[in-house]
Amino acid sequence: MKKSLSLILFGAVVAALLTSCETAPVDDAISQQKTVRDAWVRVNYGTDYVALTESGLYILEETPGTGTKVKDSTYCFVHYSTRDLDGTYKKTSDPEVAKRNLGTYSDTIYWSPEIWRIASYTQNDGVRELLSMMRPGGSIKAIVSPEMSATTYPKDNNAYVQTSVNIREFQENTIYEISLVKTVEDIEEYEISLLEDYARKYWSGLDSTIRGYYFKKLKENPAEGDTIIDGTSVDVYYAGHIIDGITDNFLFDTNVPDTARMYRRYNKDNQYNALSVTYKKEPSDCISANSLVDGFSRAISEFKYGEEGVVFFHSALGYKDEGSGTIPAFCPLVFYIRIAAKK
């Protein structure tokens, strides 16, 4: 009860200070945010916090992990949430937090750890410093100050160099709650191991035809007359799943209504029309002729009319290090594909 009352009283103080920050010069705003940050910690933690770093990060709580500390090159699989000092959540990768605090949970979203790296400069300075303190299985709760919420690049980096103290948009303290699920040093080998496990588990150890690419026909059409002529548009039906080494069963897209219903993804507003794809006999030509991920286009070149098959491949033939929609970065995919019969 005492802590709750303190938070209510502190909220009024924070509101007053933040209001004054809105029109203050950047340096003054940063100084006032430091006053707010220090006061918040005194009210809520007293001296019972883990550390205050030289860069100004308050480490509020920490659960040590095991194994090797994160290096610049490490791929870090993390769950995280961010919130303001008043307790308002802003972002999360945790479905439970999304349900309870943001109201943004949906079972059509693939809730997975995000992949962060110190060396990629896709995270701000504060988060990258926090990662450098962590080990797999550990978690950390910390306040990242406004001046640590920018990204400062090395002088030899070609990206635009952001100088933290001059960035007006970074004017709020942010609480980060980060759990480091696991780390990977070689992301390509990690994906290959997922694919090989998938092949052993579901396809009797099917071999790849090129590195990271596996294909198997499930229904063949022996009729020579049903060979597809180069440049022909063919109708394609498909279902795409995510390979994660856990369920390997998350359906992220399909144009087959019965499949959508089976996976509880059916949307009455969708048309579920066939996908029109330009057929080319040579895989490289099929890839260049279609605005589709490379692994999917490559598979099309292997079919005749009326055939069905399965293809699975690593992210280098998919959405690479960016992901797409609900598909995470560095994510192997599997597609079940059916080519419509010849018209």
N, C-alpha and C positions, 0 to 999 in steps of 0.2 A: 504493500500500500504506500509506504514511504517513497519508494522509487517512482511509482505512478504519479504521485503528487509532484515530485520533483520534475518529472518530464513535462507535466502540464505547465508548471511555472516557467520551466526553461523554454517551452514553446513560445511564450510571450516575448521573452528576451530575444530569442532567435529571430522572431518575426520583425521586431523593431530593428535589429542589427541588419538584417537582410534588406529591409526597406531602405535603409540609409546607404546600402551598397549599390543600389540600382543606379544612382546618379553619380556615384563617387568615381574618381579616376581609378585606373586599373590598379596601380600600386596601393592606393588607399583601400580598394575593395579587397585585395589580397590580405592586407594587414587586418582588416575588420573580420574577414573570414577566419583568420588565425585566432582572433579573439573569441569568435563564436566556437571554433573547434576546441580550443583549450577549455572554455567554460563548459561545453557539452561533456567533455571527458571528465572534468572535475565532478559534475553533477551525477553522471551515470557510472563512473568507474573509480573516482577518487584517485588513489595511487595504485589501484589494483588492475593495471593494464600491463601488457607484456613489455613493450618498449616504445620509445619515440626515436625514430631513426634520424640520422644527420640531415636527410633530405626533407624531413618534416612529416613522415608517415607515422601515424599512431597505429601500432599493432595492438589491437584490443584483446583478441583471443587467438590462441594457436594450439592446434593439435599436431604434434610431430608425426611425420611420416617415416618411412623406412627406405633404405636403398640410397642411390646416388642423388645428390642435389641436381637441380635443373641447370643445364648448361645453355649457352646461346643457341646451339643447334638442336636442342631437344624439342620434340613434338609433345606438347602437354595436353592431355585430355582432361578438360576441367568442366565442372559444373559451377555456376556462379549466379549471384544475385547482386543487384545494386539498389541502394535506397538513399534517400535524403536523411539528414539528421533528425527530421521530425518523424521518421519511421515509414514514410511513403515509398513503396517499392517502385522502381523505374523499369528494370529489366530483369529477366531471369532465364536460365536454361533448365530450371528445376520444375517439373510439372506440379509438384505439391505446392510450391510457392505460387505458381500461376493460378492454381485453383483457389487458394486461400486468400491471396492478397491482390492479385491483378485482375482476376476474372477473365483471363485470356486463354485458359486451358481449352484445348480441343484435341480429340483423339485422331483427328486428321493430320496433326502435326507429329513429326518424328522427334520425340524428346530424347536427345542424345547429348553427350558431352561435346563441347566445342573444342577445337584444336587451336591452341595458342602457342606462340613461340616468342622468345625474347628477341631473336635475331630478325624477325619478320617486320618489325615496326608497325604491325597492325594493331597493337595495343598501346595504351598511353604509358608514359614514363613510370608512373606509380605502379601500375599493374605489372610491368616488366620487372620492376625491382622486387615486388612481392613474389613473383614466380621464382626469382633467383634464390629466395630464402627457403623454398619448399622442396619436399621429397614426396614420392608417390605414396598415396594413402593419407596424406596430411591435409589439414585445412587451416585457413587463416581468415580472420575478420579484422579489417583495418580501415582507417579513414584515409582516403586519398585527397590531398589538398588541391585547390584550384590550379596552383602552379605546377603540380605534378600530373594534371589531367590533360596535358598536351603531349605531343610526341616530338622529341628533339632528335633530329637525325645527325649522323656523323658528318663531318665537313666534306668527306669524299663521296657522300651519297647524292645521287642525282635528284632525289625528291626535294620538294620545296621544304626548306628548313624552317620549322616553327620555333620561335623563341617564346618559351612558356609565359614569361611575365608580360608579354605584349599581346596575348590572345584574349580578347575581351569576352569571348563566349565561355571561357572556363572561369566561372565566378562562384561556383558552389563546391562545398565539401561533399564528398560522396563516400558512403560506406560500401565496401566490397566484401562479400562473403564468398570465398573461393575454396573449392574442394578439388584437389589434384587426384583424379581417379587413377591414372597410369601415365607413364611416359614411354615414348618410342624414339629411338635414335635414327632408325632407317625406315621411313614411312613407306617406301616402295616395297621393301621386304615384308613389312607388316601386312600390306594389302595382299601380296602374293600368298602369304601364309593363310589369310582368310579365304582366299579363292581356292587354294589347294584343300583346305579343310572342308569347304563347301562341296568341292568336287568329290571328295572321298565319302562324305556323309550322304549326299543325295544322288550322285551320278557315277557310282562304282569306280571312283578314281579317274574320271575322264581327264585326258591329257590336254594341255593347251596347244593350240596350233601355232600361235605366236605368243611371246611372253605376255602374260596377263590377259589372254583372250581364249575363251573356251566355247566351243560350239557343238551342238548335237541336234541332229534331225530326229523329231519324234514321230512324224508322219511323212512318208515319201510318196512321190508321184512318179511312177516309172515311165509314164507316157512321154515319148520324145517330143511329141507335138505340143506339149505343155511347157516346153522351155521358153523362158521369157526373152524377148528380143531387146537388145540394148536400146535405151532411151524410152522404153515403154513405162507409162505410169501404172503402178499396181496399187491395189487396195490392201492395206495392212491392218490387222487387228493385233493388239498387244496388251500385255500387263507387265508393269515394271515394279520390281521389289528391291529393297535395300538389303545388302549382305553386311551383317554386323558381327557375325560369330556368336550371336545370342539366339535370336529367334529366326533371323534370316527371312522374315516373312512379312515385313511391313510393306503394304501396297501403296506406292506413292502416285501411280497414275495408271489408268487403263481406259480404253475406248470400247470395252466389252461390258454391257450392262449387267449380265449375270455375274461376272467376276466382281464388279463393283458391289453388287448386292451381297455376295458371299463374304466380302471383307468389310461390310457395313460402310462402304464409301459411296453408295449410290446417291446421286443428286438428280432429282427430277428435272432440273433446269438444264442439265447437260444433254447434248444431242447424241453423243456416243456414235459419231460417224466414223467411217473407215478413214485411216490416214493415207493420203495419197503420196506415194514415194516413187521417185524416178529410179528405175532399175538399171544398173550397169553391171556387166559381168566381172570387170576388174574391181576388186575391193577399193583401191585408191580412187578410182573414177566414181564409184558409188558414194564414197565419202564426200568428194568435192561437189557432187551433183545435188546433195541434199543438206538442208540446214538442220541436221540432227547430230546427236553425239556420234563420235566415230565408231564406237563398238556396235551400235545399233545399225548404222548404215553398212558397215562391213558385213554384218550378218545377212542383210537383204540380198547381197550379191551371191549368196550360197543357195538360194531357194529356186524352185520352180513353182508354177501356179498350183494352188491347192495344198501346199506343204506347210508343215508346222515344225517348230523347233524351239530350242532354248539356247540362249547365249548369255554368258556372264563374263565380266571384264573389270579390270582395275580402273581407277579414276583417270589415269592418263588417257583412256579412251572414252571417258565420260565427262564429268563436270570438274575434273582436275582439283586445283587447290581453292576454288571459289565456291563450289556447291551451286545449288539452284533451288529456290523455294524451300521445301521441306527437306531436300537432300543435302546432307552435310558435305563439307570439303573432304577430300581424300576418301571418298566412299565408293567401294565396289558395288556394281549393280548387276541384276539379273533381269532379263526380259524373256517372256514367253511370247512367241511371234507366230501368227498365222497369215499366210498369203491367200487372199481370196482366189477362188477358182477363175479360170479364164472366161471372160464374158463372151 
